[in-house]
Amino acid sequence: MSLFCIVIRELEEIESMASSKKVITREEWERKLNDVKIRKEDMNKLVMNFLVTEGYVDAAEKFRMESGTEPDIDLATITDRMAVKKAVQCGNVEDAIEKVNDLNPEILDTNPQLFFHLQQQRLIELIRNGKVDEALEFAQEELAPRGEENQSFLEELEKTVALLAFEDFSNCPVGELLDISQRLKTASEVNAAILTSQSHEKDPKLPSLLKMLIWAQNQLDDKAAYPRINDLSTARLEDPAV
């Protein structure tokens, strides 16, 4: 990312100068940007990495045809991975577990924390649907033995079972377990585990690069006034306030 490289270079230059705050004009900044050459192929790989990791299979296939950029995994596996993720997001945890085992049984066999969280999500869905007796039986038979072996699992189980003590979940101190965000959290964990099993990064590279850019700009803010990007969605340079 050319802007990130420039910000780091400016930091190095300024640190070797006097302590006064340097002013960098838009013209000078844009010239520095134009001097940094980044291959289009590298940018395309970043885009493909994002599409593949986030599961945009149709967009990835179209981008492959238009740019000639080959993904580093079979696009067909994305469809299977997204089916698992969608099942968890919809509360169909049993179906998700079955799909994960169809993909690769070792994923859950070698990841007890993920399996516990999926079983915990099953318990949450039973409680959500008012199946109290079934929820208690499931917690006792499937989750309690795992809690005896792992203190953090036990604490999470106790927190989940506490939902049963409230008729009005809006007044429950652990009511957030019933929020859609809990499903999304579990779905993301499953998605990451599947990617890892396929020897693929669990997180896309592009957001990490943007975080590095924000960090670099924050470092430079104390040392220089320069055109910075305040809105990452537009990437528009805004003139420095001098």
C-alpha positions as CSV (number, residue, x, y, z in Angstrom):
1,M,0.0,0.0,0.0
2,S,1.8,3.1,-1.3
3,L,0.3,5.6,1.2
4,F,1.4,3.4,4.2
5,C,4.9,3.2,2.8
6,I,5.0,7.0,2.4
7,V,3.8,7.7,5.9
8,I,6.5,5.4,7.3
9,R,9.1,7.1,5.2
10,E,8.0,10.5,6.3
11,L,8.2,9.4,9.9
12,E,11.8,8.3,9.5
13,E,12.7,11.5,7.8
14,I,11.0,13.7,10.4
15,E,12.6,11.9,13.3
16,S,16.0,12.8,12.0
17,M,15.1,16.5,11.7
18,A,14.3,19.2,14.2
19,S,11.4,18.9,16.6
20,S,9.2,21.5,14.8
21,K,6.1,20.1,13.1
22,K,6.7,19.7,9.4
23,V,4.1,20.9,6.9
24,I,3.6,18.7,3.8
25,T,1.5,20.3,1.0
26,R,-1.0,18.3,-1.1
27,E,1.2,18.7,-4.2
28,E,4.2,17.3,-2.4
29,W,2.2,14.5,-0.9
30,E,0.6,13.5,-4.2
31,R,4.0,13.6,-5.9
32,K,5.3,11.1,-3.3
33,L,2.3,8.9,-3.9
34,N,3.0,8.9,-7.6
35,D,6.6,7.9,-7.0
36,V,5.6,4.7,-5.3
37,K,4.9,1.9,-7.8
38,I,2.7,-1.0,-6.9
39,R,2.0,-3.8,-9.3
40,K,-1.5,-4.3,-10.4
41,E,-1.1,-8.0,-9.9
42,D,-0.4,-7.4,-6.2
43,M,-3.5,-5.3,-5.8
44,N,-5.6,-7.9,-7.6
45,K,-4.3,-10.6,-5.2
46,L,-5.4,-8.4,-2.3
47,V,-8.9,-8.1,-3.7
48,M,-9.1,-11.9,-4.4
49,N,-7.8,-12.7,-0.9
50,F,-10.6,-10.5,0.5
51,L,-13.3,-12.1,-1.7
52,V,-12.2,-15.6,-0.9
53,T,-11.8,-15.2,2.8
54,E,-15.1,-13.4,3.2
55,G,-16.9,-16.0,1.1
56,Y,-18.1,-13.9,-1.9
57,V,-17.8,-16.8,-4.3
58,D,-19.8,-15.3,-7.2
59,A,-17.8,-12.1,-7.0
60,A,-14.5,-14.1,-6.7
61,E,-15.4,-16.1,-9.8
62,K,-16.3,-12.9,-11.8
63,F,-13.1,-11.2,-10.6
64,R,-11.0,-14.2,-11.6
65,M,-12.5,-14.1,-15.1
66,E,-12.0,-10.3,-15.5
67,S,-8.6,-10.0,-13.9
68,G,-7.0,-13.3,-14.6
69,T,-6.2,-13.6,-10.9
70,E,-6.3,-17.2,-9.6
71,P,-7.6,-17.8,-6.1
72,D,-5.4,-19.9,-3.8
73,I,-8.2,-22.3,-2.9
74,D,-10.9,-24.1,-4.8
75,L,-13.8,-21.7,-5.2
76,A,-16.2,-24.7,-4.8
77,T,-15.1,-25.0,-1.1
78,I,-16.3,-21.4,-0.5
79,T,-19.9,-22.5,-1.2
80,D,-19.6,-25.3,1.4
81,R,-18.0,-23.0,3.9
82,M,-20.7,-20.3,3.5
83,A,-23.4,-23.0,3.9
84,V,-22.0,-23.8,7.3
85,K,-21.7,-20.1,8.3
86,K,-25.3,-19.4,7.1
87,A,-26.6,-22.4,9.1
88,V,-25.1,-21.0,12.3
89,Q,-26.3,-17.5,11.6
90,C,-29.9,-19.0,11.2
91,G,-29.7,-21.0,14.4
92,N,-29.5,-24.4,12.7
93,V,-26.5,-25.5,14.7
94,E,-27.0,-29.3,14.3
95,D,-27.1,-28.8,10.5
96,A,-23.9,-26.7,10.7
97,I,-22.1,-29.4,12.7
98,E,-23.1,-32.0,10.2
99,K,-21.8,-29.9,7.3
100,V,-18.5,-29.2,9.1
101,N,-18.0,-33.0,9.6
102,D,-18.8,-33.5,5.9
103,L,-16.1,-31.0,5.0
104,N,-13.5,-32.3,7.4
105,P,-14.2,-34.3,10.6
106,E,-10.8,-33.3,12.0
107,I,-11.9,-29.7,12.3
108,L,-14.1,-30.4,15.4
109,D,-12.1,-33.4,16.6
110,T,-9.0,-31.2,17.0
111,N,-10.7,-28.0,18.2
112,P,-12.6,-28.7,21.5
113,Q,-13.2,-25.0,22.1
114,L,-15.0,-24.6,18.7
115,F,-17.0,-27.7,19.3
116,F,-18.0,-26.5,22.8
117,H,-19.1,-23.1,21.4
118,L,-21.2,-24.8,18.7
119,Q,-22.9,-27.0,21.4
120,Q,-23.3,-23.9,23.6
121,Q,-25.0,-22.2,20.6
122,R,-27.3,-25.3,20.3
123,L,-28.2,-24.8,24.0
124,I,-28.9,-21.1,23.4
125,E,-31.3,-21.9,20.5
126,L,-33.2,-24.4,22.7
127,I,-33.6,-21.8,25.3
128,R,-34.6,-19.2,22.7
129,N,-37.4,-21.6,21.5
130,G,-38.7,-22.2,25.0
131,K,-37.6,-25.8,25.2
132,V,-36.7,-25.7,28.8
133,D,-36.7,-29.4,29.6
134,E,-34.7,-30.3,26.5
135,A,-32.3,-27.5,27.2
136,L,-31.6,-28.8,30.7
137,E,-31.1,-32.3,29.5
138,F,-28.8,-31.2,26.7
139,A,-26.8,-29.0,29.1
140,Q,-26.4,-31.9,31.6
141,E,-25.5,-34.6,29.1
142,E,-23.5,-32.8,26.5
143,L,-22.0,-29.7,28.0
144,A,-21.6,-30.4,31.8
145,P,-18.9,-33.1,31.2
146,R,-16.9,-30.7,29.2
147,G,-17.2,-28.1,31.8
148,E,-15.8,-30.5,34.4
149,E,-12.7,-30.8,32.3
150,N,-12.3,-27.1,31.5
151,Q,-12.9,-24.2,33.9
152,S,-13.6,-21.6,31.1
153,F,-16.1,-24.0,29.5
154,L,-17.8,-24.3,32.9
155,E,-18.1,-20.6,33.4
156,E,-19.6,-20.2,29.9
157,L,-22.0,-23.0,30.6
158,E,-23.2,-21.4,33.9
159,K,-23.6,-18.1,32.1
160,T,-25.8,-19.7,29.4
161,V,-27.9,-21.8,31.8
162,A,-28.6,-18.6,33.8
163,L,-30.9,-17.6,30.9
164,L,-33.4,-20.2,32.2
165,A,-33.9,-18.2,35.4
166,F,-35.5,-15.3,33.5
167,E,-38.9,-15.2,31.9
168,D,-38.2,-11.8,30.5
169,F,-34.8,-12.0,28.7
170,S,-34.6,-8.2,28.4
171,N,-34.0,-8.0,32.1
172,C,-31.4,-10.8,32.1
173,P,-27.8,-9.7,32.7
174,V,-26.6,-12.3,30.2
175,G,-29.4,-11.6,27.7
176,E,-26.8,-10.7,25.1
177,L,-26.3,-14.4,24.4
178,L,-29.7,-14.3,22.6
179,D,-28.6,-11.4,20.4
180,I,-27.9,-12.0,16.7
181,S,-24.3,-10.9,17.5
182,Q,-23.8,-14.2,19.4
183,R,-24.7,-16.2,16.4
184,L,-22.4,-14.1,14.2
185,K,-19.6,-14.6,16.7
186,T,-20.0,-18.4,16.6
187,A,-20.3,-18.4,12.8
188,S,-17.1,-16.4,12.5
189,E,-15.3,-18.8,14.7
190,V,-16.4,-21.7,12.5
191,N,-15.5,-19.9,9.4
192,A,-12.0,-19.2,10.7
193,A,-11.5,-22.8,11.7
194,I,-12.5,-24.1,8.2
195,L,-10.2,-21.6,6.5
196,T,-7.3,-22.7,8.8
197,S,-8.0,-26.4,7.9
198,Q,-7.7,-25.4,4.3
199,S,-4.3,-23.7,4.9
200,H,-5.8,-20.3,4.2
201,E,-5.5,-17.2,6.3
202,K,-8.5,-16.9,8.6
203,D,-8.6,-13.1,8.2
204,P,-8.4,-11.1,5.0
205,K,-5.2,-9.1,4.4
206,L,-6.9,-5.9,3.3
207,P,-8.4,-4.9,6.7
208,S,-5.1,-5.5,8.3
209,L,-3.4,-3.2,5.9
210,L,-6.0,-0.5,6.5
211,K,-5.4,-0.8,10.3
212,M,-1.7,-0.4,9.6
213,L,-2.4,2.8,7.6
214,I,-4.5,4.2,10.4
215,W,-1.7,3.5,12.9
216,A,0.9,5.1,10.7
217,Q,-1.2,8.2,10.2
218,N,-1.7,8.5,13.9
219,Q,2.0,8.3,14.5
220,L,2.6,11.0,11.8
221,D,0.0,13.3,13.2
222,D,2.2,14.4,16.1
223,K,5.1,15.2,13.8
224,A,3.6,16.7,10.6
225,A,0.6,18.4,9.0
226,Y,-0.1,16.5,5.8
227,P,-3.1,15.5,3.6
228,R,-4.6,12.5,5.5
229,I,-7.4,10.1,4.8
230,N,-10.1,10.5,7.4
231,D,-12.8,8.4,5.6
232,L,-11.5,5.0,4.4
233,S,-14.6,4.4,2.4
234,T,-13.7,7.2,0.0
235,A,-9.9,7.3,0.5
236,R,-10.1,11.0,-0.2
237,L,-7.1,13.1,0.9
238,E,-8.0,16.0,3.1
239,D,-5.7,19.1,3.2
240,P,-3.8,19.6,6.4
241,A,-5.0,22.3,8.9
242,V,-2.2,24.8,9.2
